Amino acid sequence: MPSFRCSLFAAACMACALSAFAQTKWVATWATAPEPLVSSQSGFNPPAIGLANNSVRQVLRASIGGDTLRMRFTNEYTNVPVKINAVTVAVSAGAGIIDTTTIRYFKFGGQDSVTMAANGFVWSDPLAFPLTPGLKVEVTIHFGAGAPAPGTYPGVTVHRGSRTVPRVLAGNQVAARTFAGSTTTSQGQGSWVISSIEVRAPLAAGAVAILGNSITDGFGVTNDAFTRWTDVFTTRLLAHAKTSKVGVLNGGIGAGNLVSGGVSTPGSQRYKRDLFDHAGVKWIILFIGVNDIGNTGCSMTTSNNVISAFGQIADSAHARGIKVYGSPITPFNGNSYYSVNSEACRERVNAWVRTTPKYDAVIDFEKVVRNPADTSRILTAYNNDGLHPNIAGYAAMGNSIDTNLFIESGTAISPARVSPEGYALAGASREAGGRTLIRFTIPQAQFVSLKVHSARGGRVAELAGRTYPAGSHAVEIQGSLPGGVYLYTMKAGEFSATRKLARATR
């Protein structure tokens, strides 16, 4: 009888655990943008002892918290298999020192070790770990055979502008309290093979993913200080209950272009990975393009290509039910990028960013950092090198963002309904100023009907009722709707979809 009771108790505990797990979902809390290690960027090679059979400790700062996490390790740009012998995570005490009482070991299919396939990636098993919001943790990896030797190209998969110090020690040091005597890259920063962390978070949680360049990557900040504009933004979101479950994912790459070229993979080729492949993304911010303009001297073709890429990414996001925010390109007079042509190109792109219906809102970093006496330049108090803001400028940027853009109130954001033919009807969204917009996507020019009805079936309004070109569109519900539940139905050709719209009763 006692063993039977124990079995019942164990079963009940398991059921409770499963029920609790079902009330949460995976949401990304930290991410970086992987890159190839190429000969022109040799300063981001591992130190002379290399990674094979040695250990590297890398610090990162989470955004949202959770009690269970999993981590992605990537070999995306490495053409040979790389073995990981063991990985730990622990609370950081700074300078590569950990609180040893918090050490936890990642497992991979129940095993300590795993081999990443050439150009592949691996996820760890879920790991119980009390990750508090904004916590700094150290991830320590003991590599096995296969890690490319320093000076091998393409080398180990890297993120150059981590603004953190990777510390390398000989042998297996995953449980070491300190990394005294470690060596690092000649650039003093960079991260290898770590890609993202996800946590089990409440069902209402979400994440904002940012596609950017070195301004988002934090050029000029002190390593391990976490003073990029995205860090300031994270701190502000965590400080308020309504936004404390919004993760922030930095997809900035230094010297990265949007359309083509640049030091690393251009944004037009990596945006699906860095924006949409992370769990729980509900918003994206597009803040990129200055390298396309500055590196080419710019032309009408350049600006048109940048604008086209922005539109393509926005359409792709809306088809997934994701909100799109964009920022104009910040000034760069005083930097070698500047010319009459490049300034005209910047102004042309910025005019589109500020007026396009493809963006749900504009986060205007350009107005935050520009000099009002000469808008082609960064304000002196915020200027680093004419192109990048300094730490005060980054702080001003992070503090300028309207966090209400990341509060789901009124009509909630929900995944769009997408047909195989490329049609989509997204959830209605409440905008700044009280406007309510409904977005839809069609794969070809055609007549679209979008009607709002009361819950009892009475017609309230026809929002479309005309022919639209192919692409994503937004229509506004004009006037005020009384509180209650409404239905809206889109019809275009053979496609038909109905969604619910809930308005709060005042």
C-alpha positions as MATLAB code, in Angstrom:
seq = 'MPSFRCSLFAAACMACALSAFAQTKWVATWATAPEPLVSSQSGFNPPAIGLANNSVRQVLRASIGGDTLRMRFTNEYTNVPVKINAVTVAVSAGAGIIDTTTIRYFKFGGQDSVTMAANGFVWSDPLAFPLTPGLKVEVTIHFGAGAPAPGTYPGVTVHRGSRTVPRVLAGNQVAARTFAGSTTTSQGQGSWVISSIEVRAPLAAGAVAILGNSITDGFGVTNDAFTRWTDVFTTRLLAHAKTSKVGVLNGGIGAGNLVSGGVSTPGSQRYKRDLFDHAGVKWIILFIGVNDIGNTGCSMTTSNNVISAFGQIADSAHARGIKVYGSPITPFNGNSYYSVNSEACRERVNAWVRTTPKYDAVIDFEKVVRNPADTSRILTAYNNDGLHPNIAGYAAMGNSIDTNLFIESGTAISPARVSPEGYALAGASREAGGRTLIRFTIPQAQFVSLKVHSARGGRVAELAGRTYPAGSHAVEIQGSLPGGVYLYTMKAGEFSATRKLARATR';
ca = [
       0.000    0.000    0.000;
       2.729    2.574    0.826;
       4.384    2.023   -2.561;
       1.010    2.455   -4.268;
       0.478    5.767   -2.433;
       3.967    6.883   -3.410;
       3.183    6.090   -7.025;
       0.000    8.118   -6.857;
       1.871   11.015   -5.252;
       4.590   10.896   -7.911;
       1.986   10.837  -10.655;
       0.206   13.814   -9.113;
       3.479   15.755   -8.886;
       4.226   14.957  -12.522;
       0.771   16.140  -13.546;
       1.264   19.407  -11.644;
       4.627   19.939  -13.302;
       3.199   19.295  -16.749;
       0.311   21.645  -16.041;
       2.685   24.406  -14.941;
       4.833   23.842  -18.041;
       1.743   24.122  -20.228;
       1.039   27.575  -18.768;
       4.334   28.884  -20.123;
       6.076   29.032  -23.468;
       9.588   29.456  -24.817;
      10.611   33.085  -25.301;
      14.083   34.314  -26.243;
      15.800   36.376  -23.544;
      19.207   36.881  -25.188;
      20.575   36.535  -28.703;
      23.441   37.615  -30.894;
      24.029   37.532  -34.649;
      26.538   34.827  -35.693;
      29.138   35.689  -38.328;
      31.913   34.002  -40.312;
      35.469   34.525  -39.080;
      37.369   35.717  -42.153;
      40.983   36.748  -42.714;
      40.187   40.468  -42.850;
      38.896   40.163  -39.279;
      41.836   38.190  -37.882;
      41.768   40.157  -34.629;
      38.796   38.068  -33.527;
      40.661   34.755  -33.721;
      40.939   32.785  -30.491;
      44.285   33.351  -28.731;
      47.333   31.279  -29.677;
      46.451   28.257  -27.506;
      43.252   27.848  -29.517;
      39.906   26.405  -28.455;
      40.430   22.683  -29.174;
      40.605   20.805  -25.827;
      40.519   24.143  -23.979;
      37.841   26.231  -22.240;
      36.317   29.634  -22.957;
      34.215   31.672  -20.529;
      31.805   34.237  -21.995;
      29.563   36.650  -20.121;
      26.104   37.749  -21.252;
      23.189   39.653  -19.796;
      19.680   38.218  -19.974;
      16.605   40.372  -20.445;
      13.512   38.570  -19.141;
      13.826   35.852  -16.519;
      12.525   32.346  -15.999;
      13.199   29.195  -14.011;
      13.945   26.959  -17.002;
      16.201   27.775  -19.931;
      17.765   26.244  -23.009;
      20.644   27.470  -25.135;
      21.539   27.336  -28.798;
      25.140   26.794  -29.909;
      26.042   27.409  -33.522;
      28.616   26.130  -35.998;
      26.878   27.917  -38.863;
      29.931   29.337  -40.599;
      32.406   26.563  -39.768;
      32.998   23.903  -42.404;
      34.093   21.133  -40.016;
      32.351   19.408  -37.083;
      33.175   20.881  -33.672;
      32.855   18.892  -30.450;
      31.738   20.402  -27.154;
      32.821   18.279  -24.177;
      30.914   20.174  -21.482;
      29.109   23.471  -20.869;
      28.156   25.207  -17.635;
      26.214   28.331  -16.762;
      26.627   30.269  -13.525;
      25.910   33.683  -12.064;
      28.663   36.149  -12.946;
      30.583   38.018  -10.272;
      32.429   40.031  -12.932;
      35.800   39.711  -14.676;
      35.275   36.032  -15.491;
      34.560   35.086  -11.863;
      31.472   33.001  -11.046;
      29.412   32.139   -7.984;
      30.263   28.434   -7.837;
      27.133   27.646   -5.820;
      25.077   28.477   -8.929;
      26.879   26.241  -11.446;
      24.599   24.127  -13.597;
      25.632   21.760  -16.421;
      23.891   21.790  -19.769;
      22.950   18.415  -21.252;
      22.442   17.448  -24.873;
      20.080   14.533  -25.313;
      20.929   13.619  -21.725;
      24.675   13.667  -22.392;
      27.384   16.110  -21.300;
      28.967   16.326  -24.751;
      27.739   16.971  -28.241;
      29.261   17.401  -31.689;
      27.975   20.241  -33.824;
      27.796   19.241  -37.475;
      29.656   21.330  -40.017;
      27.521   24.440  -40.693;
      24.966   23.197  -38.162;
      23.769   24.066  -34.671;
      22.527   22.326  -31.518;
      20.068   23.091  -28.738;
      20.712   22.072  -25.168;
      18.123   20.182  -23.166;
      15.904   22.358  -20.939;
      17.784   23.236  -17.749;
      16.373   24.279  -14.375;
      18.140   27.543  -13.549;
      16.813   30.592  -11.643;
      17.458   33.243  -14.281;
      16.320   36.521  -12.764;
      15.516   39.450  -15.088;
      18.630   41.318  -16.218;
      20.958   38.728  -14.677;
      24.570   38.498  -15.913;
      25.717   34.919  -16.351;
      28.931   33.259  -17.476;
      28.715   30.427  -20.009;
      31.827   28.238  -19.952;
      32.490   25.780  -22.782;
      35.107   23.010  -22.788;
      35.768   22.282  -26.451;
      36.870   18.929  -27.752;
      38.465   18.124  -31.058;
      37.629   19.937  -34.267;
      37.601   23.581  -33.207;
      39.493   25.374  -35.988;
      42.974   26.546  -35.045;
      43.615   30.289  -34.861;
      44.343   31.652  -38.313;
      42.140   29.078  -40.052;
      39.529   30.593  -42.405;
      36.657   30.251  -42.333;
      37.294   29.794  -38.628;
      35.117   29.243  -35.599;
      31.684   30.892  -35.867;
      31.977   34.274  -34.176;
      30.214   37.459  -33.223;
      32.898   40.122  -33.442;
      31.303   43.067  -31.670;
      30.099   41.323  -28.524;
      31.413   44.178  -26.321;
      32.368   41.420  -23.882;
      35.704   39.756  -23.164;
      36.003   36.029  -24.042;
      38.479   34.364  -21.675;
      40.391   31.216  -22.699;
      42.202   28.771  -20.372;
      43.910   25.462  -21.151;
      42.065   22.236  -20.347;
      38.668   21.640  -18.747;
      37.821   24.699  -16.630;
      34.019   24.685  -16.733;
      33.766   24.578  -12.924;
      36.646   26.977  -12.164;
      35.695   29.935   -9.956;
      38.029   32.347  -11.730;
      39.728   32.494  -15.095;
      42.924   34.045  -13.763;
      45.722   33.783  -16.312;
      43.328   33.544  -19.249;
      44.035   35.039  -22.672;
      41.667   36.607  -25.166;
      41.438   37.986  -28.715;
      43.816   40.681  -29.909;
      40.761   42.928  -30.193;
      39.842   42.220  -26.575;
      36.288   41.188  -27.431;
      34.172   38.715  -29.407;
      32.100   35.633  -28.718;
      32.264   32.148  -30.196;
      29.484   29.620  -30.951;
      26.936   30.994  -28.448;
      23.816   32.081  -30.311;
      20.702   32.481  -28.136;
      19.012   31.646  -24.847;
      15.318   30.978  -24.378;
      13.354   30.744  -21.133;
       9.987   29.358  -20.149;
       7.929   32.521  -19.697;
       4.239   33.357  -19.178;
       1.989   32.953  -22.184;
       1.653   36.753  -22.459;
       5.432   37.268  -22.711;
       7.135   38.236  -25.957;
      10.352   39.560  -27.425;
      11.525   42.432  -29.608;
      14.264   41.599  -32.118;
      16.476   44.308  -33.605;
      18.215   44.259  -36.985;
      21.092   46.706  -36.850;
      24.722   47.578  -37.470;
      27.568   48.772  -35.217;
      25.402   51.460  -33.603;
      23.137   48.703  -32.268;
      26.167   46.468  -31.653;
      27.510   49.182  -29.342;
      30.666   50.461  -31.039;
      32.703   52.494  -28.542;
      31.294   51.188  -25.259;
      33.470   49.659  -22.544;
      33.631   45.861  -22.777;
      31.562   43.965  -20.156;
      29.824   47.223  -19.143;
      26.523   46.571  -20.975;
      25.855   50.210  -21.917;
      24.584   49.787  -25.481;
      21.271   51.461  -26.297;
      19.651   48.020  -26.236;
      20.908   47.516  -22.651;
      19.377   50.824  -21.559;
      16.147   49.867  -23.327;
      16.146   46.461  -21.590;
      16.523   48.061  -18.173;
      13.576   50.368  -18.828;
      11.326   47.534  -20.001;
      12.173   45.425  -16.949;
      11.395   48.319  -14.589;
       7.671   48.343  -15.390;
       5.206   45.549  -14.756;
       3.462   45.869  -18.127;
       6.713   45.447  -20.077;
       8.717   43.276  -17.680;
       8.069   40.180  -19.791;
       9.455   41.616  -23.026;
      12.793   40.127  -24.085;
      15.286   42.210  -26.074;
      17.355   40.523  -28.805;
      20.309   42.418  -30.265;
      20.869   41.514  -33.920;
      23.442   44.193  -34.637;
      26.567   43.452  -36.699;
      29.363   45.986  -36.994;
      30.201   47.129  -40.551;
      27.125   45.233  -41.691;
      25.117   46.290  -44.729;
      21.419   45.828  -45.337;
      21.291   45.027  -49.059;
      24.651   43.551  -50.072;
      28.360   43.699  -49.312;
      29.773   44.694  -45.952;
      32.113   42.746  -43.720;
      29.523   40.134  -42.750;
      26.275   38.604  -43.985;
      23.994   41.485  -45.099;
      20.719   42.069  -43.311;
      18.630   41.148  -46.349;
      20.081   37.626  -46.127;
      20.079   37.156  -42.358;
      16.887   38.858  -41.213;
      14.800   35.682  -41.037;
      17.352   34.070  -38.734;
      17.956   37.130  -36.564;
      14.360   38.367  -36.382;
      11.936   35.506  -36.915;
      13.734   32.329  -35.827;
      13.734   33.333  -32.153;
      10.874   32.127  -29.965;
       8.190   34.602  -28.949;
       9.063   37.558  -31.202;
       6.142   40.005  -31.343;
       7.948   43.161  -32.451;
      10.949   44.024  -34.594;
      12.997   47.206  -34.892;
      14.785   47.992  -38.170;
      17.742   50.328  -37.647;
      20.268   49.638  -40.371;
      21.392   51.023  -43.746;
      24.071   53.594  -42.968;
      26.857   51.333  -44.262;
      25.045   50.821  -47.577;
      24.924   54.584  -47.989;
      28.334   55.526  -46.628;
      30.336   52.779  -48.298;
      29.012   53.528  -51.785;
      28.755   57.298  -51.793;
      25.114   56.542  -52.585;
      22.895   56.876  -55.609;
      19.200   56.730  -56.355;
      19.614   52.991  -56.961;
      21.225   52.530  -53.538;
      18.440   54.335  -51.700;
      15.759   52.499  -53.671;
      17.369   49.159  -52.831;
      17.518   50.026  -49.121;
      13.869   51.090  -49.139;
      12.854   47.951  -51.025;
      14.651   45.745  -48.497;
      12.910   47.509  -45.606;
       9.555   46.939  -47.283;
      10.286   43.272  -47.905;
      11.216   42.679  -44.274;
       8.147   44.574  -43.048;
       5.845   42.523  -45.290;
       7.438   39.311  -44.044;
       6.976   40.387  -40.422;
       3.337   41.383  -40.874;
       2.575   38.066  -42.557;
       3.721   36.483  -39.273;
       1.603   38.793  -37.107;
       4.675   40.734  -35.936;
       4.690   44.519  -35.481;
       7.345   46.523  -37.303;
       9.044   49.629  -35.932;
      11.768   51.489  -37.780;
      14.220   54.292  -37.133;
      15.589   56.832  -39.587;
      19.339   56.663  -40.211;
      21.302   58.848  -37.801;
      23.643   61.628  -39.042;
      27.280   61.074  -40.042;
      28.703   64.440  -41.135;
      32.188   64.532  -39.623;
      32.870   60.939  -40.644;
      34.464   59.712  -43.887;
      31.031   58.399  -44.931;
      29.763   61.919  -45.454;
      29.324   63.518  -48.872;
      26.651   65.606  -50.526;
      25.369   62.465  -52.270;
      25.348   60.279  -49.152;
      23.521   62.963  -47.157;
      20.884   63.292  -49.892;
      20.525   59.507  -49.856;
      20.101   59.466  -46.072;
      17.418   62.130  -46.256;
      15.612   60.235  -49.015;
      15.562   56.976  -47.044;
      14.561   58.785  -43.844;
      11.631   60.488  -45.540;
      10.341   57.048  -46.542;
      10.877   55.624  -43.045;
       8.902   58.429  -41.433;
       5.931   58.228  -43.808;
       5.603   54.607  -44.942;
       2.434   52.707  -43.969;
       4.549   49.546  -43.845;
       5.836   50.526  -40.390;
       3.558   50.375  -37.370;
       5.480   53.168  -35.653;
       8.698   55.165  -35.953;
      11.324   55.149  -33.190;
      13.144   58.309  -34.173;
      16.750   57.919  -33.028;
      17.792   60.476  -35.654;
      15.907   63.274  -33.879;
      17.345   62.151  -30.531;
      21.027   62.417  -31.446;
      21.152   65.012  -34.238;
      22.417   68.537  -33.750;
      19.428   70.895  -34.180;
      21.764   73.576  -35.533;
      23.084   71.194  -38.227;
      20.966   68.079  -38.664;
      23.631   66.398  -40.787;
      25.750   66.045  -37.609;
      25.436   64.269  -34.265;
      25.036   66.588  -31.283;
      28.463   67.256  -29.755;
      27.426   65.891  -26.356;
      26.452   62.585  -28.003;
      29.216   62.322  -30.608;
      31.955   59.683  -30.747;
      33.444   59.768  -34.250;
      30.872   61.531  -36.391;
      29.113   58.240  -37.165;
      28.647   56.504  -33.813;
      27.120   58.014  -30.699;
      29.106   57.931  -27.470;
      27.854   56.288  -24.280;
      25.716   59.326  -23.438;
      24.225   59.149  -26.925;
      23.412   55.466  -26.555;
      21.756   56.201  -23.215;
      19.671   58.963  -24.795;
      18.580   56.573  -27.531;
      17.576   53.816  -25.122;
      15.741   56.271  -22.901;
      13.860   57.846  -25.818;
      11.890   54.745  -26.819;
       8.184   54.813  -26.017;
       7.772   51.598  -24.020;
       4.001   51.785  -24.576;
       4.756   50.401  -28.041;
       5.507   47.100  -26.314;
       2.360   46.868  -24.201;
      -0.400   44.652  -25.512;
      -3.591   46.435  -24.550;
      -6.992   46.901  -26.105;
      -6.880   44.661  -29.137;
      -4.089   42.165  -28.606;
      -1.530   41.135  -31.155;
      -1.926   37.538  -32.241;
      -0.315   35.481  -34.991;
      -1.599   36.234  -38.452;
      -3.603   33.655  -40.325;
      -1.582   32.885  -43.426;
      -2.810   30.724  -46.270;
      -0.418   28.674  -48.430;
      -1.101   31.117  -51.259;
       0.408   34.041  -49.365;
      -2.729   35.699  -47.988;
      -2.718   36.934  -44.402;
      -5.109   38.641  -42.019;
      -3.366   39.912  -38.896;
      -4.807   40.721  -35.494;
      -6.037   44.290  -35.032;
      -3.602   46.587  -33.214;
      -4.103   49.676  -31.095;
      -1.657   52.395  -32.137;
      -0.261   55.448  -30.440;
      -2.917   58.139  -30.431;
      -5.721   55.620  -30.063;
      -5.944   54.539  -33.703;
      -6.913   50.941  -34.446;
      -5.367   49.352  -37.553;
      -6.031   46.052  -39.271;
      -3.328   44.647  -41.560;
      -3.600   42.185  -44.373;
      -1.395   40.757  -47.099;
      -2.322   39.649  -50.615;
      -0.013   37.979  -53.144;
      -1.458   39.765  -56.201;
      -3.460   42.866  -57.080;
      -7.161   42.244  -56.454;
     -10.374   43.474  -54.842;
     -10.431   43.166  -51.046;
     -13.446   43.346  -48.773;
     -12.834   43.881  -45.055;
     -16.036   44.233  -43.057;
     -16.562   44.740  -39.327;
     -19.662   43.233  -37.704;
     -21.049   43.254  -34.210;
     -21.048   39.984  -32.298;
     -24.740   39.610  -33.245;
     -23.938   39.943  -36.948;
     -24.904   43.553  -37.588;
     -22.606   45.305  -40.060;
     -20.576   48.171  -38.559;
     -18.193   49.221  -41.328;
     -16.514   48.319  -44.630;
     -12.820   49.127  -44.218;
     -11.529   48.173  -47.665;
     -13.947   47.625  -50.512;
     -11.517   48.340  -53.342;
      -8.640   46.907  -55.365;
      -5.215   46.808  -53.675;
      -1.803   46.063  -55.172;
       0.126   42.980  -54.057;
       1.812   43.298  -50.668;
       0.955   44.282  -47.099;
      -1.598   46.974  -46.292;
      -3.081   48.643  -43.225;
      -6.569   50.101  -42.868;
      -7.841   52.182  -40.000;
     -11.121   51.785  -38.185;
     -12.492   55.304  -38.483;
     -14.477   56.779  -35.609;
     -14.921   55.237  -32.186;
     -16.334   51.813  -31.505;
     -18.303   51.284  -28.296;
     -16.877   48.733  -25.903;
     -17.682   45.143  -26.780;
     -16.750   42.264  -29.056;
     -16.685   42.589  -32.845;
     -15.788   40.329  -35.758;
     -14.018   41.405  -38.918;
     -13.945   39.364  -42.106;
     -11.573   39.676  -45.028;
     -12.431   38.298  -48.448;
     -10.089   38.388  -51.448;
     -10.611   35.961  -54.290;
     -11.012   32.508  -52.760;
      -9.454   33.590  -49.461;
     -11.681   34.321  -46.482;
     -10.765   34.780  -42.813;
     -12.523   36.141  -39.745;
     -10.893   37.530  -36.599;
     -12.189   38.825  -33.262;
     -11.767   42.421  -32.117;
     -12.320   43.213  -28.434;
     -12.741   46.831  -27.317;
     -12.617   47.708  -23.650;
     -15.746   49.181  -22.120;
     -14.978   52.561  -20.575;
];
